[in-house]
């Protein structure tokens, strides 16, 4: 990974988080260009009604292309129908297909309330990159996350 202090926080609907963590959904699609190198850790934030960090994975590859090309390459791995994909991509000129690997479900999800109790935490609309300070805050909120983050990021996360 080119920036060892960077991880991605990815907001996904609970059904997609479950599918990613089960390994049945291996590609997450986004309407904008995603520039994250292979190996980037991805923290999965499940949106309402779950509202919690539920697990993590790693980016294996990112394809940035037209929505049609991304669908053609990854349709069976996206966990969505063509109708859902077309509705989501409506008006988009480019798309990103994030191939995810090595999913790990947290034994105990880290709730939004717990995340906010350690400081200001705002789940992203789509995704955002996190630096070491953000990761330390997440680790403080959910001790269950510490082991997984340490495996991914080493000494950047406190024990």
C-alpha angles and dihedrals in degrees: 000000000000096000110038092187094060129091129163125241107206124192113211136166112263093249090057093045089054092048093048092050091047090052095239093109111051101162125060116194127212132185094228137055113280115200106191122134123233111276095038109143114236121205110206116221112191110212127221132355090025098039097181145104102261105174147316143247138177130250110247095179142342124217116196112190142114116314089249093054093047091050092047092052099042112019096121092050100048099078092224137098124251089249092055091046094050092048091050094046095044108138095005117132095194137024138193126219111201111200107209127201140178098029116196122191115212113239088226120025115231107236125223088243091056091047091051092047090069096050141301110334124173119180110224124247088233112348143318137190120250127210126207094275091055090048092051090053091051091048090053091051096050119026088189088067095055097078094049092045093048090052089051101038108019119203095004089086121062119241 
